[in-house]
Amino acid sequence: MFKKRNLMTTPQPTNLRCEYLENPMGIETNKPRFSWHLQHPKKSQKQLAYWILVSTQKENLEKETGTMWDSGKVESDDTVNIEYAGSPLVDHTRYFWCVRWWDAEDTASAFSEIGSFTTGFFSGENWEAKWLSMEEPKSFMSNIGLIGVSNLFSQFHAIYLRKPFVTRSDIKYAHCCVSGLGYYELRLNGSKVGDHLLDPGQTDYNQCALYSTYDVTDLLIAGNNAVGMTLGNGRHIKAYEYGKPRGIFQLFMEYEDGSRETVVSDGDWKTAYGPVMENGMYYGEQYDARREIPGWDTFEFDDSAWEPVDVVDGPALSAQTSPPIRATKTLKPKEIYRPQPGVSVYDFGQNFTGWVRLFVEGPAGTEVTLRFSELLNEDNTLHRKTLRNAEATEIYILKGFGQEVYEPRFTYHGFRYVEITGYPGIPELETIEGIFVHSDVEHIGNLHCSNQLINTIHRNTYWGQLSNLMSIPTDCPQRDERMGWMGDAQLAVEESFYNFHMVSFYTKYLNDIRHAQKEDGSLSDVIPAYWAIYPADPAWGSAYITIAWYCYLFTGDTRILADHFDSMKRYVEFMKNSTDDLIIKTLGKFGDWCPPGSILPTKTPIELTSTWYFYHDTLLLSRMAKALDKIQDFNDLYELSDRIKEAFNNQFLENGRYATVKNGVLSSIYMSQTSQALPLYLDMVPEDQKQQALENLKTAVISQSDCHVDTGIVGTRYLFDVLTENGLADVAFKVATQRTYPGFGYMIEEGATTLWERWEKLEGSGMNSHNHIMLGSIDAWFYSVLAGLSPMEPGWKKARIKPHIAGDLTQLSASVKTVRGEIKVSWKKDYDQLIMEIDLPVNLTAE
């Protein structure tokens, strides 16, 4: 009897998150929010109540006592973003928390496992540490063999910093906060701290830099310790002249008796050059192993020959709580080609981002050169025109002691192929490994079906999306660009939310956008504004509002909306002030970018897409105002959106046909898929012309394009949804699965392992990236239409499950780990039956 009752006990909450993160460090809000997932052996369960405990001591929670906050039993079904309501939090303090819940029968669970969070700087004034860099030394340092001191900064060497310090023996807990521009690597007592790479995340360094927080309790030694930092250039110095590399460090130690002590970067630190020579995001890295300095990051090292540091100014600092960049996979090369004597070219069979790990043994001074590319020439030599001016080269100089292992620290590449020259001996498959490096967003979505082409498009989207998450949503990872183009970002946002846990990543990027906004409300096409292209094309500036909206839709988080509402409203006001009778005629530059056969749109007027996005953004912002109970703003914005819609139809609509360009002039014959799809998507077409507008779209897709795309990146995002919503899912499926040009299948037939920038297979110089994500919006259609999964209410409180059994599909399965738990849907056709299985988490209902 006891065992039976125990089997039906209400399970504990799982997947505890604070500010969307598992045991986060360095959070800067004094009202953090808590979330959890629920499971239950019975169906149709929901949470009746919860109880949260927060304490500075883990032992208190084990006794079910919350010294900082004891919420008591709170009647609520909320499991996402429950706001802290306890005693005031203190910065640089570790807190513990746990939660229990009551099910539909009012049966309580046990308290969950214990989670934690550590606060950061609630005020920037609390930094005691100073930014440090290096003055050009007056004499070279023979201990590391440096020559040509006057050239050192022109060659962009990495800078090494160190400081010995002494601690007491009774350390209870220690954490440190660190930033280094453009990139840093932190070491304590001979060991690397943490697993972050290419840290900190990219920002406009004139506005702010990010710092990371690490638990270093286990790396400290009772007594003598040493901290070391290596500073690389990244984007900070070489491309944008923010100044020489600089770093900042602050260590907090708490002792058993409750007392605290800090160690900070200050004028007592020492600096030198080491083996990392020229380095940069686009260049690559040179590493001379003969210049390594054994033990430089330990207490015993003699740094008397090192130079004093230069205390410098630096940007304001903010906590980095977006997912850090990490190495997530190791890839083995598939083949080796030897096109010329002494040249070995490796094929990994996959386009990806990161670098390679080199294993080599040979005489001291031997130079091994690695070069990277996406493509090969017919003779199996590297084809590097898609890199433009990016050097994408590593040079490793051997020290000559046994097997040596090298991988870079301060660069990354987008590549499938690697060329090795200068290798001592004959390189084999085991000579290198590929290291896949990107922002380590949690993978939450899976999809597989009976159509292998759909599976491959989905797979290519996965690799392309991760390759273009590098602390900002980049346009490409290989060439001399890798910018945060907002058009790419907003078009891929829905897809990314189905596949990955994105809200922390986008929260950071929304802050980047706000930092770039000018007083007049305008934005740059590129964020951070490394290329300051103001004002943004409306299809690009829309990223601010579109990303915020999808953050809200997929999480229910109104705090994001509240934080950015005023700035987004200023952007809409900027667009309104830039109109001519509510038509945007001057802001557009790109429009329906990259349709088949072109870069600029040849059939869809840029004024049409610009004005459509003006309407789109105003309408979404009105919905945000409603969610925030800003009733006057809602009324004003909704009224404005109505007037924009009327002006749009007056300007562009005639007899169910929206304006099209042919040979540079407006055409009354040819139909544009994009021009027809956009107003249908937002229900802008007057009722008496809606059927004709749809017929015109069918003509544009079926008759004029033989069920192929004729859209650029904007039209592609909306075409498939519009066709589906109007009963043409089979037509949409046929378009999506074309294997001939232009189409996704054509890319794959031509060997694509990620999505391309263009519909064409272009290999010359110019716009021809073979790893872009802006056409990846198709993957959201796979989830929302073929699998039929979409949120009906913000935060997945209610889901819609409406699969479309389209084309030749006989089976499909998909799952998404939402903020409330994992939804699973699978269906298959079995003769005259459709068999569907649905698995929903507790507290989520579905229609």
HELIX and SHEET records of a PDB file:
HELIX    1   1 PHE A    2  LEU A    7  1                                   6    
HELIX    2   2 LYS A   58  GLU A   62  1                                   5    
HELIX    3   3 GLY A  124  ASN A  126  5                                   3    
HELIX    4   4 SER A  142  ILE A  144  5                                   3    
HELIX    5   5 VAL A  149  ASN A  151  5                                   3    
HELIX    6   6 THR A  217  LEU A  219  5                                   3    
HELIX    7   7 ALA A  289  ARG A  291  5                                   3    
HELIX    8   8 LYS A  385  LEU A  387  5                                   3    
HELIX    9   9 LEU A  429  THR A  431  5                                   3    
HELIX   10  10 GLN A  452  SER A  467  1                                  16    
HELIX   11  11 MET A  486  LEU A  491  1                                   6    
HELIX   12  12 VAL A  493  ASN A  499  1                                   7    
HELIX   13  13 VAL A  503  ALA A  516  1                                  14    
HELIX   14  14 PRO A  538  GLY A  541  1                                   4    
HELIX   15  15 ALA A  543  THR A  555  1                                  13    
HELIX   16  16 THR A  558  ASN A  577  1                                  20    
HELIX   17  17 ILE A  606  ALA A  627  1                                  22    
HELIX   18  18 ILE A  631  PHE A  652  1                                  22    
HELIX   19  19 GLN A  673  TYR A  681  1                                   9    
HELIX   20  20 GLU A  687  GLN A  689  5                                   3    
HELIX   21  21 LYS A  690  LYS A  698  1                                   9    
HELIX   22  22 THR A  699  SER A  703  3                                   5    
HELIX   23  23 ILE A  713  GLU A  725  1                                  13    
HELIX   24  24 ALA A  729  ALA A  736  1                                   8    
HELIX   25  25 PHE A  744  GLU A  749  1                                   6    
HELIX   26  26 ILE A  778  TRP A  781  1                                   4    
HELIX   27  27 PHE A  782  LEU A  786  3                                   5    
HELIX   28  28 PRO A  794  TRP A  796  5                                   3    
SHEET    1   A 3 THR A  14  CYS A  18  0                                        
SHEET    2   A 3 ARG A  33  HIS A  37 -1                                        
SHEET    3   A 3 ILE A  82  GLU A  83 -1                                        
SHEET    1   B 5 MET A  25  ILE A  27  0                                        
SHEET    2   B 5 GLY A 115  THR A 119  1                                        
SHEET    3   B 5 ARG A  94  TRP A 102 -1                                        
SHEET    4   B 5 ALA A  49  SER A  55 -1                                        
SHEET    5   B 5 TRP A  69  ASP A  70 -1                                        
SHEET    1   C 5 MET A  25  ILE A  27  0                                        
SHEET    2   C 5 GLY A 115  THR A 119  1                                        
SHEET    3   C 5 ARG A  94  TRP A 102 -1                                        
SHEET    4   C 5 ALA A  49  SER A  55 -1                                        
SHEET    5   C 5 VAL A  74  GLU A  75 -1                                        
SHEET    1   D 2 TRP A 131  SER A 133  0                                        
SHEET    2   D 2 ASP A 310  VAL A 312 -1                                        
SHEET    1   E 6 SER A 191  LYS A 192  0                                        
SHEET    2   E 6 TYR A 183  LEU A 188 -1                                        
SHEET    3   E 6 ASN A 224  GLY A 232 -1                                        
SHEET    4   E 6 ILE A 159  VAL A 166 -1                                        
SHEET    5   E 6 LYS A 270  TYR A 273 -1                                        
SHEET    6   E 6 GLU A 307  PRO A 308 -1                                        
SHEET    1   F 5 ARG A 260  VAL A 264  0                                        
SHEET    2   F 5 ARG A 246  TYR A 255 -1                                        
SHEET    3   F 5 ILE A 171  LEU A 181 -1                                        
SHEET    4   F 5 ALA A 209  ASP A 215 -1                                        
SHEET    5   F 5 LEU A 317  ALA A 319  1                                        
SHEET    1   G 7 VAL A 276  GLY A 280  0                                        
SHEET    2   G 7 GLY A 284  ASP A 288 -1                                        
SHEET    3   G 7 THR A 393  ILE A 397  1                                        
SHEET    4   G 7 GLU A 367  SER A 373 -1                                        
SHEET    5   G 7 HIS A 413  THR A 421 -1                                        
SHEET    6   G 7 VAL A 343  VAL A 360 -1                                        
SHEET    7   G 7 GLU A 335  GLN A 340 -1                                        
SHEET    1   H 7 VAL A 276  GLY A 280  0                                        
SHEET    2   H 7 GLY A 284  ASP A 288 -1                                        
SHEET    3   H 7 THR A 393  ILE A 397  1                                        
SHEET    4   H 7 GLU A 367  SER A 373 -1                                        
SHEET    5   H 7 HIS A 413  THR A 421 -1                                        
SHEET    6   H 7 VAL A 343  VAL A 360 -1                                        
SHEET    7   H 7 GLU A 404  TYR A 406 -1                                        
SHEET    1   I 8 VAL A 276  GLY A 280  0                                        
SHEET    2   I 8 GLY A 284  ASP A 288 -1                                        
SHEET    3   I 8 THR A 393  ILE A 397  1                                        
SHEET    4   I 8 GLU A 367  SER A 373 -1                                        
SHEET    5   I 8 HIS A 413  THR A 421 -1                                        
SHEET    6   I 8 VAL A 343  VAL A 360 -1                                        
SHEET    7   I 8 ILE A 432  SER A 439 -1                                        
SHEET    8   I 8 ILE A 325  LEU A 331 -1                                        
SHEET    1   J 2 LEU A 375  LEU A 376  0                                        
SHEET    2   J 2 LEU A 382  HIS A 383 -1                                        
SHEET    1   K 4 GLY A 445  CYS A 449  0                                        
SHEET    2   K 4 GLN A 811  THR A 818 -1                                        
SHEET    3   K 4 GLY A 821  ASP A 830 -1                                        
SHEET    4   K 4 GLN A 833  ASP A 839 -1                                        
SHEET    1   L 2 LEU A 653  GLU A 654  0                                        
SHEET    2   L 2 ARG A 657  TYR A 658 -1                                        
SHEET    1   M 2 THR A 660  LYS A 662  0                                        
SHEET    2   M 2 VAL A 665  SER A 667 -1                                        
SHEET    1   N 3 LEU A 789  PRO A 791  0                                        
SHEET    2   N 3 LYS A 798  ILE A 801 -1                                        
SHEET    3   N 3 THR A 845  ALA A 846  1                                        
END                                                                             
